[in-house]
Amino acid sequence: MGDAIDGTDDLGPGPLREWRQPVRARLEALHLDAARESEIVEELAQHLQEVFEEHRRRGRSDADARRLAMDELLGSQALTA
């Protein structure tokens, strides 16, 4: 598995994998340097995983929990240029 800092682990196993690509796509318009982008991607992927897990604990299905986490990412105006 690659290094989380340089983003090479996007294809690696683990629960954060599914969140990294959508976060990276959302940040693309900001034209951040690679190291900073990878740092933010990792932090946001961890946050989205926590949101997903919280919804699962509250009884939501996997699909609903995933959708609610993605809604949080896609609804964020903070990640647009």
Secondary structure, DSSP 8 states (H G I E B T S, - for coil): ---TTTTGGGGSSSTTHHHHHHHHHHHGGG---HHHHHHHHHHHHHHHHHHHHHHHHTT--HHHHHHHHHHHHHT-GGG--
